[in-house]
Amino acid sequence: MSAGRVTLYIATSVDGYIADLEGGVDLLEEFQSESDGNEDEEGFREFFASIDCLVMGATTYEQVLGFGEWPYGDKPTYVFTQRVLSPATEAVEFVDREVAELSTELKKQHDHIWLVGGAQLAQTFLRERQIDALRLSQIPVLLGDGISLFAGEYDRQKLQLIDISVHDSGILEQHYEILGINSSR
């Protein structure tokens, strides 16, 4: 098995926020109600089928639980937390480890890892150069403030644009490879 890859696949506002100041993602819900709800489904289904492991922070985990039924089936899910939480399924494991240590271990065990969020965890993965690809779904909204996806310093990591698509709803999806991560790219 070759070394696995980590993809951060996440939605942001045009000005780079993944949630409002309280952590709410109403912008996504409001936007989905304005579109037909099916246009991005195909791209997401294909992406989800390509992953075999998920990683997320505790706040993201709790937010996903609040949406209802666990949407990720039996795919192994690692939740970074220092708190005691209840697992949604047997596939959920809570971890309190160094990001680079766990990422290296997961890349040996899994081909494609989805870093679901949140912002602090994504920023740590980026700073520690543990993300191989970015898939950003840019929602056509300016929030003005909120939880920024890219707060911090990233040592000028260079990106290569792989694909870009525009959906009828106005969502702009950008797919980048991060150059120099785990390969000779």
N, CA, C and O atoms as a DFTB+ gen file, in Angstrom:
740 C
 N C O
     1  1       0.853      -1.188       0.000
     2  2       0.000       0.000       0.000
     3  2       0.888       1.236       0.000
     4  3       1.835       1.320       0.782
     5  1       0.591       2.191      -0.868
     6  2       1.330       3.440      -0.864
     7  2       0.830       4.312       0.272
     8  3      -0.216       4.053       0.867
     9  1       1.595       5.347       0.557
    10  2       1.206       6.259       1.641
    11  2      -0.136       6.897       1.322
    12  3      -0.386       7.311       0.191
    13  1      -0.977       6.969       2.311
    14  2      -2.290       7.569       2.148
    15  2      -2.207       9.074       1.970
    16  3      -1.152       9.690       2.120
    17  1      -3.357       9.639       1.644
    18  2      -3.440      11.080       1.416
    19  2      -4.541      11.673       2.269
    20  3      -5.567      11.038       2.510
    21  1      -4.318      12.900       2.724
    22  2      -5.313      13.638       3.496
    23  2      -5.854      14.760       2.624
    24  3      -5.094      15.557       2.073
    25  1      -7.179      14.812       2.507
    26  2      -7.845      15.889       1.772
    27  2      -8.730      16.667       2.735
    28  3      -9.580      16.094       3.416
    29  1      -8.523      17.967       2.786
    30  2      -9.439      18.851       3.497
    31  2     -10.514      19.250       2.497
    32  3     -10.248      19.985       1.546
    33  1     -11.734      18.758       2.718
    34  2     -12.873      19.073       1.849
    35  2     -13.867      19.804       2.731
    36  3     -14.426      19.226       3.663
    37  1     -14.087      21.091       2.429
    38  2     -14.861      21.921       3.342
    39  2     -15.501      23.075       2.576
    40  3     -15.004      23.478       1.524
    41  1     -16.597      23.602       3.101
    42  2     -17.276      24.758       2.516
    43  2     -16.868      26.015       3.270
    44  3     -16.725      26.007       4.493
    45  1     -16.683      27.097       2.516
    46  2     -16.365      28.394       3.105
    47  2     -17.207      29.465       2.429
    48  3     -17.717      29.275       1.324
    49  1     -17.341      30.585       3.112
    50  2     -17.904      31.764       2.462
    51  2     -16.839      32.315       1.520
    52  3     -15.684      31.895       1.590
    53  1     -17.194      33.225       0.660
    54  2     -16.225      33.813      -0.256
    55  2     -15.090      34.483       0.516
    56  3     -13.947      34.496       0.058
    57  1     -15.405      35.040       1.688
    58  2     -14.364      35.694       2.482
    59  2     -13.671      34.747       3.465
    60  3     -12.995      35.206       4.386
    61  1     -13.829      33.449       3.284
    62  2     -12.998      32.473       3.978
    63  2     -13.457      31.983       5.335
    64  3     -12.650      31.448       6.095
    65  1     -14.736      32.150       5.665
    66  2     -15.246      31.689       6.954
    67  2     -16.033      30.394       6.787
    68  3     -16.806      30.240       5.841
    69  1     -15.824      29.462       7.725
    70  2     -16.552      28.192       7.654
    71  2     -17.802      28.190       8.524
    72  3     -18.634      27.287       8.427
    73  1     -17.930      29.204       9.374
    74  2     -19.087      29.306      10.265
    75  2     -19.174      30.732      10.781
    76  3     -18.229      31.510      10.650
    77  1     -20.323      31.069      11.374
    78  2     -20.434      32.386      11.991
    79  2     -19.695      32.379      13.330
    80  3     -19.122      31.359      13.710
    81  1     -19.703      33.504      14.049
    82  2     -18.935      33.616      15.294
    83  2     -19.354      32.609      16.360
    84  3     -18.548      32.228      17.209
    85  1     -20.619      32.175      16.318
    86  2     -21.117      31.193      17.292
    87  2     -20.910      29.759      16.813
    88  3     -21.294      28.815      17.503
    89  1     -20.311      29.591      15.649
    90  2     -20.080      28.249      15.110
    91  2     -21.215      27.737      14.247
    92  3     -21.184      26.591      13.800
    93  1     -22.209      28.562      14.010
    94  2     -23.353      28.143      13.193
    95  2     -23.020      28.084      11.719
    96  3     -22.242      28.891      11.210
    97  1     -23.616      27.123      11.040
    98  2     -23.419      26.974       9.598
    99  2     -24.747      27.181       8.857
   100  3     -25.028      26.517       7.859
   101  1     -25.547      28.108       9.364
   102  2     -26.833      28.403       8.730
   103  2     -26.676      28.814       7.277
   104  3     -27.575      28.586       6.467
   105  1     -25.537      29.421       6.937
   106  2     -25.342      29.838       5.555
   107  2     -25.443      28.651       4.609
   108  3     -25.913      28.794       3.480
   109  1     -25.007      27.485       5.060
   110  2     -25.112      26.286       4.220
   111  2     -26.559      25.846       4.087
   112  3     -27.030      25.540       2.992
   113  1     -27.258      25.819       5.211
   114  2     -28.657      25.386       5.197
   115  2     -29.505      26.329       4.356
   116  3     -30.322      25.890       3.547
   117  1     -29.303      27.633       4.554
   118  2     -30.059      28.618       3.782
   119  2     -29.764      28.457       2.305
   120  3     -30.669      28.525       1.473
   121  1     -28.509      28.245       1.980
   122  2     -28.118      28.135       0.585
   123  2     -28.676      26.865      -0.041
   124  3     -29.137      26.889      -1.182
   125  1     -28.638      25.763       0.690
   126  2     -29.172      24.514       0.154
   127  2     -30.660      24.625      -0.129
   128  3     -31.153      24.041      -1.094
   129  1     -31.383      25.371       0.704
   130  2     -32.817      25.513       0.479
   131  2     -33.100      26.348      -0.761
   132  3     -34.173      26.233      -1.354
   133  1     -32.132      27.201      -1.166
   134  2     -32.316      28.021      -2.369
   135  2     -31.987      27.249      -3.640
   136  3     -32.479      27.595      -4.714
   137  1     -31.153      26.195      -3.535
   138  2     -30.808      25.414      -4.723
   139  2     -31.684      24.171      -4.771
   140  3     -32.474      23.921      -3.861
   141  1     -31.538      23.403      -5.830
   142  2     -32.361      22.198      -5.943
   143  2     -31.843      21.056      -5.081
   144  3     -32.493      20.018      -4.957
   145  1     -30.648      21.254      -4.476
   146  2     -30.120      20.259      -3.549
   147  2     -29.437      19.078      -4.209
   148  3     -28.839      18.267      -3.502
   149  1     -29.494      18.940      -5.514
   150  2     -28.922      17.774      -6.189
   151  2     -27.668      18.080      -6.997
   152  3     -26.923      17.162      -7.340
   153  1     -27.420      19.342      -7.307
   154  2     -26.346      19.657      -8.242
   155  2     -24.965      19.273      -7.729
   156  3     -24.111      18.890      -8.529
   157  1     -24.716      19.361      -6.438
   158  2     -23.391      19.039      -5.911
   159  2     -23.339      17.618      -5.381
   160  3     -22.268      17.108      -5.053
   161  1     -24.482      16.991      -5.299
   162  2     -24.567      15.661      -4.718
   163  2     -23.661      14.663      -5.431
   164  3     -22.997      13.852      -4.785
   165  1     -23.631      14.720      -6.743
   166  2     -22.843      13.761      -7.505
   167  2     -21.363      13.884      -7.188
   168  3     -20.698      12.871      -6.970
   169  1     -20.830      15.103      -7.157
   170  2     -19.427      15.314      -6.832
   171  2     -19.095      14.856      -5.429
   172  3     -18.041      14.265      -5.198
   173  1     -19.988      15.124      -4.492
   174  2     -19.736      14.700      -3.121
   175  2     -19.803      13.184      -3.004
   176  3     -18.969      12.581      -2.329
   177  1     -20.774      12.566      -3.646
   178  2     -20.888      11.103      -3.587
   179  2     -19.620      10.437      -4.106
   180  3     -19.130       9.473      -3.519
   181  1     -19.099      10.953      -5.202
   182  2     -17.866      10.410      -5.768
   183  2     -16.699      10.592      -4.788
   184  3     -15.904       9.675      -4.584
   185  1     -16.606      11.779      -4.188
   186  2     -15.540      12.026      -3.218
   187  2     -15.692      11.091      -2.022
   188  3     -14.723      10.461      -1.598
   189  1     -16.902      10.999      -1.477
   190  2     -17.126      10.180      -0.292
   191  2     -16.794       8.716      -0.568
   192  3     -16.257       8.028       0.300
   193  1     -17.106       8.241      -1.756
   194  2     -16.782       6.861      -2.119
   195  2     -15.265       6.649      -2.182
   196  3     -14.791       5.527      -2.005
   197  1     -14.512       7.708      -2.429
   198  2     -13.057       7.586      -2.560
   199  2     -12.327       7.571      -1.225
   200  3     -11.149       7.217      -1.167
   201  1     -13.009       7.951      -0.158
   202  2     -12.335       8.016       1.145
   203  2     -12.603       6.752       1.945
   204  3     -13.636       6.102       1.788
   205  1     -11.654       6.422       2.803
   206  2     -11.859       5.251       3.651
   207  2     -11.638       5.549       5.123
   208  3     -11.561       4.633       5.942
   209  1     -11.535       6.834       5.463
   210  2     -11.320       7.236       6.850
   211  2     -11.652       8.721       6.974
   212  3     -11.431       9.485       6.035
   213  1     -12.184       9.135       8.132
   214  2     -12.503      10.540       8.378
   215  2     -11.801      11.002       9.649
   216  3     -11.576      10.224      10.575
   217  1     -11.459      12.290       9.669
   218  2     -10.866      12.923      10.849
   219  2     -11.599      14.235      11.061
   220  3     -11.858      14.970      10.108
   221  1     -11.933      14.527      12.307
   222  2     -12.616      15.785      12.622
   223  2     -12.347      16.186      14.057
   224  3     -11.895      15.378      14.868
   225  1     -12.629      17.441      14.361
   226  2     -12.541      17.941      15.722
   227  2     -13.831      17.674      16.473
   228  3     -14.847      17.318      15.876
   229  1     -13.784      17.849      17.785
   230  2     -14.936      17.555      18.638
   231  2     -16.132      18.452      18.337
   232  3     -17.271      17.984      18.354
   233  1     -15.892      19.734      18.063
   234  2     -16.995      20.638      17.771
   235  2     -17.691      20.236      16.480
   236  3     -18.920      20.250      16.407
   237  1     -16.924      19.881      15.472
   238  2     -17.505      19.410      14.210
   239  2     -18.295      18.130      14.449
   240  3     -19.397      17.971      13.926
   241  1     -17.734      17.221      15.237
   242  2     -18.416      15.967      15.565
   243  2     -19.779      16.243      16.209
   244  3     -20.792      15.671      15.807
   245  1     -19.790      17.121      17.205
   246  2     -21.044      17.438      17.884
   247  2     -22.035      18.111      16.935
   248  3     -23.243      17.894      17.032
   249  1     -21.518      18.926      16.023
   250  2     -22.386      19.577      15.052
   251  2     -23.011      18.539      14.119
   252  3     -24.205      18.609      13.826
   253  1     -22.216      17.582      13.655
   254  2     -22.726      16.513      12.784
   255  2     -23.806      15.713      13.521
   256  3     -24.836      15.374      12.938
   257  1     -23.570      15.415      14.795
   258  2     -24.575      14.685      15.580
   259  2     -25.889      15.453      15.652
   260  3     -26.966      14.856      15.663
   261  1     -25.797      16.782      15.701
   262  2     -26.982      17.625      15.777
   263  2     -27.819      17.625      14.510
   264  3     -28.977      18.041      14.533
   265  1     -27.246      17.161      13.400
   266  2     -27.975      17.123      12.129
   267  2     -28.897      15.911      12.039
   268  3     -29.715      15.830      11.123
   269  1     -28.780      14.964      12.978
   270  2     -29.630      13.779      12.945
   271  2     -28.816      12.513      12.846
   272  3     -27.793      12.375      13.517
   273  1     -29.260      11.582      12.014
   274  2     -28.613      10.283      11.859
   275  2     -27.156      10.437      11.419
   276  3     -26.839      11.314      10.616
   277  1     -26.267       9.582      11.945
   278  2     -24.847       9.609      11.607
   279  2     -24.683       9.380      10.099
   280  3     -25.061       8.318       9.605
   281  1     -24.132      10.342       9.362
   282  2     -24.122      10.245       7.899
   283  2     -22.958       9.452       7.291
   284  3     -22.933       9.241       6.078
   285  1     -22.000       9.014       8.105
   286  2     -20.778       8.444       7.555
   287  2     -20.699       6.925       7.650
   288  3     -19.643       6.339       7.411
   289  1     -21.805       6.291       7.996
   290  2     -21.864       4.829       8.029
   291  2     -20.795       4.225       8.924
   292  3     -20.572       4.688      10.043
   293  1     -20.142       3.193       8.425
   294  2     -19.159       2.479       9.239
   295  2     -17.718       2.834       8.858
   296  3     -16.789       2.099       9.194
   297  1     -17.531       3.951       8.163
   298  2     -16.165       4.379       7.846
   299  2     -15.475       4.823       9.134
   300  3     -16.052       5.577       9.918
   301  1     -14.242       4.360       9.356
   302  2     -13.525       4.755      10.568
   303  2     -13.451       6.276      10.678
   304  3     -13.078       6.968       9.731
   305  1     -13.813       6.774      11.852
   306  2     -13.836       8.217      12.100
   307  2     -13.058       8.502      13.375
   308  3     -13.348       7.945      14.433
   309  1     -12.071       9.372      13.259
   310  2     -11.233       9.752      14.395
   311  2     -11.590      11.178      14.779
   312  3     -11.547      12.089      13.951
   313  1     -11.945      11.361      16.054
   314  2     -12.367      12.663      16.555
   315  2     -11.329      13.143      17.563
   316  3     -11.116      12.516      18.600
   317  1     -10.687      14.266      17.243
   318  2      -9.723      14.864      18.164
   319  2     -10.479      15.557      19.284
   320  3     -11.286      16.453      19.039
   321  1     -10.211      15.134      20.523
   322  2     -10.866      15.750      21.674
   323  2     -10.107      15.419      22.945
   324  3      -9.412      14.407      23.029
   325  1     -10.252      16.285      23.927
   326  2      -9.735      16.017      25.264
   327  2     -10.899      15.776      26.224
   328  3     -10.699      15.541      27.416
   329  1     -12.104      15.836      25.693
   330  2     -13.306      15.629      26.499
   331  2     -13.810      14.200      26.353
   332  3     -13.416      13.476      25.439
   333  1     -14.678      13.814      27.261
   334  2     -15.337      12.507      27.176
   335  2     -16.636      12.705      26.394
   336  3     -17.515      13.461      26.807
   337  1     -16.739      12.016      25.266
   338  2     -17.919      12.099      24.408
   339  2     -18.434      10.694      24.142
   340  3     -17.710       9.712      24.309
   341  1     -19.683      10.611      23.730
   342  2     -20.272       9.318      23.388
   343  2     -20.113       9.064      21.898
   344  3     -20.381       9.949      21.085
   345  1     -19.673       7.849      21.529
   346  2     -19.510       7.551      20.107
   347  2     -20.859       7.373      19.409
   348  3     -21.769       6.742      19.945
   349  1     -20.973       7.937      18.209
   350  2     -22.195       7.801      17.412
   351  2     -22.358       6.370      16.934
   352  3     -23.475       5.861      16.848
   353  1     -21.233       5.713      16.618
   354  2     -21.228       4.327      16.161
   355  2     -19.935       3.679      16.648
   356  3     -19.075       4.340      17.232
   357  1     -19.814       2.389      16.401
   358  2     -18.578       1.689      16.758
   359  2     -17.403       2.140      15.901
   360  3     -16.251       1.877      16.246
   361  1     -17.677       2.808      14.805
   362  2     -16.619       3.271      13.901
   363  2     -15.943       4.551      14.400
   364  3     -14.906       4.950      13.870
   365  1     -16.520       5.190      15.408
   366  2     -15.980       6.451      15.932
   367  2     -14.988       6.161      17.052
   368  3     -15.281       5.425      17.993
   369  1     -13.807       6.760      16.924
   370  2     -12.772       6.638      17.953
   371  2     -12.318       8.036      18.350
   372  3     -12.066       8.880      17.490
   373  1     -12.216       8.278      19.645
   374  2     -11.778       9.571      20.151
   375  2     -10.281       9.519      20.415
   376  3      -9.776       8.567      21.011
   377  1      -9.571      10.562      19.960
   378  2      -8.119      10.583      20.078
   379  2      -7.662      11.900      20.692
   380  3      -8.260      12.953      20.471
   381  1      -6.588      11.813      21.466
   382  2      -5.935      12.979      22.044
   383  2      -4.443      12.770      21.829
   384  3      -3.705      12.411      22.746
   385  1      -4.021      13.004      20.590
   386  2      -2.631      12.760      20.196
   387  2      -2.124      13.918      19.360
   388  3      -2.886      14.802      18.968
   389  1      -0.851      13.902      19.097
   390  2      -0.265      14.894      18.202
   391  2      -0.794      14.654      16.791
   392  3      -0.909      13.508      16.355
   393  1      -1.108      15.716      16.090
   394  2      -1.655      15.616      14.740
   395  2      -0.716      14.861      13.817
   396  3      -1.141      13.931      13.131
   397  1       0.553      15.243      13.790
   398  2       1.505      14.610      12.865
   399  2       1.647      13.118      13.153
   400  3       1.762      12.313      12.229
   401  1       1.641      12.753      14.424
   402  2       1.778      11.343      14.810
   403  2       0.585      10.528      14.305
   404  3       0.765       9.482      13.681
   405  1      -0.624      11.006      14.573
   406  2      -1.807      10.261      14.134
   407  2      -1.927      10.278      12.620
   408  3      -2.261       9.258      12.017
   409  1      -1.662      11.406      12.000
   410  2      -1.761      11.500      10.541
   411  2      -0.814      10.507       9.871
   412  3      -1.203       9.824       8.924
   413  1       0.415      10.423      10.352
   414  2       1.385       9.484       9.784
   415  2       0.891       8.051       9.931
   416  3       1.018       7.247       9.007
   417  1       0.334       7.738      11.077
   418  2      -0.198       6.387      11.315
   419  2      -1.384       6.095      10.392
   420  3      -1.466       5.020       9.798
   421  1      -2.298       7.056      10.277
   422  2      -3.478       6.851       9.431
   423  2      -3.097       6.721       7.964
   424  3      -3.713       5.942       7.236
   425  1      -2.091       7.469       7.515
   426  2      -1.653       7.394       6.120
   427  2      -1.052       6.025       5.794
   428  3      -1.035       5.624       4.631
   429  1      -0.566       5.315       6.790
   430  2      -0.061       3.962       6.571
   431  2      -1.198       2.948       6.480
   432  3      -1.064       1.913       5.827
   433  1      -2.326       3.252       7.140
   434  2      -3.451       2.325       7.215
   435  2      -4.533       2.573       6.170
   436  3      -5.280       1.657       5.824
   437  1      -4.624       3.802       5.664
   438  2      -5.731       4.199       4.779
   439  2      -5.197       4.890       3.543
   440  3      -4.190       5.596       3.601
   441  1      -5.876       4.685       2.421
   442  2      -5.478       5.310       1.162
   443  2      -5.899       6.776       1.074
   444  3      -5.131       7.616       0.605
   445  1      -7.125       7.086       1.528
   446  2      -7.639       8.447       1.380
   447  2      -8.384       8.854       2.646
   448  3      -9.374       8.230       3.025
   449  1      -7.905       9.886       3.279
   450  2      -8.439      10.369       4.552
   451  2      -9.097      11.718       4.319
   452  3      -8.501      12.612       3.718
   453  1     -10.321      11.863       4.793
   454  2     -11.036      13.130       4.683
   455  2     -10.909      13.873       5.997
   456  3     -11.387      13.406       7.031
   457  1     -10.264      15.031       5.957
   458  2     -10.247      15.939       7.095
   459  2     -11.499      16.794       6.959
   460  3     -11.564      17.696       6.124
   461  1     -12.497      16.496       7.795
   462  2     -13.816      17.118       7.692
   463  2     -13.782      18.544       8.235
   464  3     -14.399      19.433       7.649
   465  1     -13.094      18.776       9.310
   466  2     -13.038      20.082       9.985
   467  2     -12.851      19.841      11.457
   468  3     -12.700      18.686      11.854
   469  1     -12.850      20.805      12.251
   470  2     -13.089      22.215      12.055
   471  2     -11.810      23.010      11.778
   472  3     -10.754      22.482      11.429
   473  1     -11.992      24.312      11.961
   474  2     -10.958      25.266      11.570
   475  2      -9.658      25.054      12.336
   476  3      -8.590      25.010      11.725
   477  1      -9.724      24.922      13.650
   478  2      -8.484      24.770      14.429
   479  2      -7.731      23.514      14.037
   480  3      -6.507      23.543      13.906
   481  1      -8.438      22.418      13.849
   482  2      -7.790      21.170      13.469
   483  2      -7.206      21.291      12.060
   484  3      -6.087      20.842      11.814
   485  1      -7.953      21.893      11.140
   486  2      -7.449      22.084       9.771
   487  2      -6.200      22.957       9.788
   488  3      -5.240      22.677       9.069
   489  1      -6.202      23.997      10.589
   490  2      -5.037      24.882      10.686
   491  2      -3.824      24.137      11.232
   492  3      -2.705      24.353      10.765
   493  1      -4.031      23.267      12.210
   494  2      -2.931      22.482      12.753
   495  2      -2.395      21.512      11.706
   496  3      -1.182      21.388      11.536
   497  1      -3.291      20.827      11.004
   498  2      -2.865      19.920       9.925
   499  2      -2.060      20.681       8.872
   500  3      -1.041      20.184       8.391
   501  1      -2.514      21.886       8.511
   502  2      -1.796      22.683       7.515
   503  2      -0.414      23.100       8.030
   504  3       0.587      22.940       7.333
   505  1      -0.367      23.630       9.240
   506  2       0.922      24.066       9.797
   507  2       1.912      22.920       9.879
   508  3       3.110      23.115       9.676
   509  1       1.420      21.727      10.174
   510  2       2.298      20.563      10.307
   511  2       2.466      19.819       8.986
   512  3       3.017      18.719       8.949
   513  1       1.983      20.432       7.900
   514  2       2.137      19.884       6.539
   515  2       1.623      18.448       6.424
   516  3       2.293      17.563       5.893
   517  1       0.420      18.255       6.937
   518  2      -0.199      16.933       6.910
   519  2      -1.384      16.853       5.946
   520  3      -2.080      15.838       5.903
   521  1      -1.616      17.918       5.175
   522  2      -2.704      17.912       4.190
   523  2      -2.083      17.833       2.803
   524  3      -1.166      18.588       2.481
   525  1      -2.584      16.925       1.991
   526  2      -2.082      16.728       0.636
   527  2      -2.899      17.484      -0.407
   528  3      -2.367      17.895      -1.439
   529  1      -4.204      17.669      -0.135
   530  2      -5.085      18.307      -1.115
   531  2      -6.156      19.120      -0.400
   532  3      -6.561      18.804       0.720
   533  1      -6.603      20.170      -1.071
   534  2      -7.707      21.003      -0.589
   535  2      -8.832      20.927      -1.614
   536  3      -8.598      21.051      -2.816
   537  1     -10.060      20.721      -1.128
   538  2     -11.260      20.838      -1.967
   539  2     -12.146      21.833      -1.262
   540  3     -12.769      21.521      -0.247
   541  1     -12.199      23.029      -1.803
   542  2     -12.935      24.119      -1.181
   543  2     -14.199      24.412      -1.972
   544  3     -14.143      24.725      -3.161
   545  1     -15.332      24.309      -1.304
   546  2     -16.612      24.683      -1.910
   547  2     -16.930      26.078      -1.409
   548  3     -17.297      26.267      -0.249
   549  1     -16.787      27.049      -2.292
   550  2     -16.973      28.437      -1.912
   551  2     -18.437      28.824      -2.116
   552  3     -18.953      28.828      -3.234
   553  1     -19.086      29.149      -1.000
   554  2     -20.496      29.541      -1.006
   555  2     -20.565      31.032      -1.346
   556  3     -19.833      31.815      -0.740
   557  1     -21.410      31.456      -2.287
   558  2     -21.436      32.855      -2.706
   559  2     -22.108      33.772      -1.681
   560  3     -23.181      34.330      -1.913
   561  1     -21.431      33.902      -0.542
   562  2     -21.896      34.752       0.554
   563  2     -20.671      35.396       1.190
   564  3     -19.628      34.756       1.324
   565  1     -20.795      36.663       1.582
   566  2     -19.773      37.335       2.381
   567  2     -20.292      37.421       3.805
   568  3     -21.280      38.111       4.056
   569  1     -19.651      36.737       4.743
   570  2     -20.102      36.764       6.135
   571  2     -19.586      37.983       6.887
   572  3     -20.273      38.486       7.777
   573  1     -18.400      38.470       6.553
   574  2     -17.847      39.632       7.242
   575  2     -17.074      39.289       8.494
   576  3     -16.103      39.966       8.831
   577  1     -17.489      38.251       9.184
   578  2     -16.757      37.749      10.348
   579  2     -17.229      36.333      10.624
   580  3     -18.211      35.866      10.047
   581  1     -16.522      35.664      11.504
   582  2     -16.868      34.292      11.812
   583  2     -15.624      33.496      12.128
   584  3     -14.611      34.051      12.554
   585  1     -15.700      32.193      11.919
   586  2     -14.568      31.304      12.166
   587  2     -13.819      31.147      10.847
   588  3     -14.323      30.562       9.888
   589  1     -12.595      31.690      10.827
   590  2     -11.791      31.709       9.618
   591  2     -11.119      30.364       9.398
   592  3     -10.559      29.785      10.328
   593  1     -11.174      29.870       8.172
   594  2     -10.514      28.613       7.861
   595  2      -9.006      28.764       7.848
   596  3      -8.299      27.875       8.322
   597  1      -8.498      29.860       7.321
   598  2      -7.066      29.982       7.106
   599  2      -6.384      30.992       8.016
   600  3      -5.475      31.691       7.567
   601  1      -6.787      31.095       9.272
   602  2      -6.078      31.956      10.216
   603  2      -4.748      31.295      10.560
   604  3      -4.692      30.081      10.758
   605  1      -3.698      32.070      10.630
   606  2      -2.403      31.504      10.995
   607  2      -1.391      31.624       9.887
   608  3      -1.664      32.195       8.831
   609  1      -0.222      31.082      10.137
   610  2       0.860      31.119       9.166
   611  2       1.130      29.709       8.670
   612  3       1.117      28.750       9.441
   613  1       1.375      29.597       7.367
   614  2       1.540      28.284       6.763
   615  2       2.829      28.142       5.978
   616  3       2.931      27.272       5.113
   617  1       3.805      28.969       6.258
   618  2       5.129      28.809       5.661
   619  2       5.070      28.773       4.145
   620  3       5.778      27.996       3.504
   621  1       4.211      29.629       3.569
   622  2       4.101      29.781       2.113
   623  2       3.940      28.464       1.365
   624  3       4.645      28.213       0.388
   625  1       3.041      27.645       1.807
   626  2       2.779      26.393       1.110
   627  2       2.206      26.715      -0.266
   628  3       1.260      27.491      -0.397
   629  1       2.785      26.118      -1.263
   630  2       2.354      26.377      -2.637
   631  2       1.298      25.359      -3.054
   632  3       1.359      24.182      -2.699
   633  1       0.331      25.854      -3.819
   634  2      -0.781      25.032      -4.274
   635  2      -0.768      24.940      -5.792
   636  3      -0.350      25.865      -6.487
   637  1      -1.234      23.803      -6.284
   638  2      -1.424      23.646      -7.720
   639  2      -2.905      23.391      -7.959
   640  3      -3.476      22.441      -7.422
   641  1      -3.520      24.242      -8.765
   642  2      -4.927      24.081      -9.094
   643  2      -5.094      22.851      -9.975
   644  3      -4.488      22.755     -11.042
   645  1      -5.918      21.912      -9.524
   646  2      -6.172      20.672     -10.263
   647  2      -7.468      20.775     -11.055
   648  3      -7.541      20.332     -12.202
   649  1      -8.491      21.363     -10.438
   650  2      -9.788      21.447     -11.086
   651  2     -10.585      22.574     -10.456
   652  3     -10.385      22.936      -9.296
   653  1     -11.479      23.109     -11.240
   654  2     -12.401      24.128     -10.739
   655  2     -13.738      23.898     -11.437
   656  3     -13.782      23.634     -12.638
   657  1     -14.812      23.997     -10.684
   658  2     -16.131      23.843     -11.291
   659  2     -17.087      24.837     -10.658
   660  3     -16.979      25.168      -9.477
   661  1     -18.008      25.296     -11.456
   662  2     -19.017      26.242     -11.002
   663  2     -20.367      25.565     -11.139
   664  3     -20.733      25.095     -12.217
   665  1     -21.098      25.520     -10.045
   666  2     -22.421      24.908     -10.058
   667  2     -23.477      25.960     -10.385
   668  3     -23.241      27.153     -10.195
   669  1     -24.621      25.532     -10.868
   670  2     -25.707      26.452     -11.218
   671  2     -26.098      27.334     -10.039
   672  3     -26.544      28.465     -10.236
   673  1     -25.939      26.841      -8.833
   674  2     -26.309      27.590      -7.631
   675  2     -25.343      28.724      -7.334
   676  3     -25.642      29.593      -6.515
   677  1     -24.176      28.727      -7.998
   678  2     -23.173      29.746      -7.714
   679  2     -22.030      29.232      -6.857
   680  3     -21.054      29.951      -6.643
   681  1     -22.128      28.000      -6.358
   682  2     -21.030      27.422      -5.580
   683  2     -19.853      27.194      -6.517
   684  3     -19.995      26.621      -7.598
   685  1     -18.693      27.653      -6.077
   686  2     -17.463      27.481      -6.825
   687  2     -16.622      26.442      -6.093
   688  3     -16.228      26.658      -4.947
   689  1     -16.349      25.327      -6.742
   690  2     -15.545      24.282      -6.107
   691  2     -14.151      24.291      -6.708
   692  3     -13.974      24.200      -7.923
   693  1     -13.162      24.404      -5.821
   694  2     -11.763      24.449      -6.221
   695  2     -11.030      23.259      -5.630
   696  3     -11.176      22.958      -4.445
   697  1     -10.238      22.579      -6.457
   698  2      -9.476      21.419      -5.994
   699  2      -7.996      21.727      -6.214
   700  3      -7.558      21.949      -7.343
   701  1      -7.235      21.738      -5.123
   702  2      -5.808      22.026      -5.169
   703  2      -5.016      20.851      -4.607
   704  3      -5.478      20.155      -3.703
   705  1      -3.837      20.639      -5.142
   706  2      -2.838      19.768      -4.532
   707  2      -1.872      20.695      -3.811
   708  3      -1.554      21.774      -4.310
   709  1      -1.409      20.285      -2.651
   710  2      -0.389      21.053      -1.942
   711  2       0.956      20.505      -2.390
   712  3       1.244      19.323      -2.204
   713  1       1.764      21.351      -2.969
   714  2       3.035      20.925      -3.547
   715  2       4.038      20.585      -2.454
   716  3       4.127      21.262      -1.429
   717  1       4.793      19.514      -2.703
   718  2       5.872      19.141      -1.792
   719  2       5.470      18.270      -0.625
   720  3       6.311      17.975       0.224
   721  1       4.217      17.844      -0.546
   722  2       3.763      17.008       0.559
   723  2       3.834      15.551       0.125
   724  3       3.173      15.149      -0.832
   725  1       4.635      14.765       0.831
   726  2       4.713      13.309       0.662
   727  2       4.962      12.835      -0.758
   728  3       4.621      11.701      -1.094
   729  1       5.538      13.662      -1.586
   730  2       5.847      13.204      -2.944
   731  2       6.837      14.161      -3.568
   732  3       7.337      15.078      -2.916
   733  1       7.109      13.937      -4.827
   734  2       8.021      14.826      -5.543
   735  2       7.274      15.875      -6.345
   736  3       7.857      16.489      -7.239
   737  1       5.987      16.100      -6.048
   738  2       5.190      17.089      -6.781
   739  2       5.844      18.443      -6.724
   740  3       5.320      19.405      -7.285
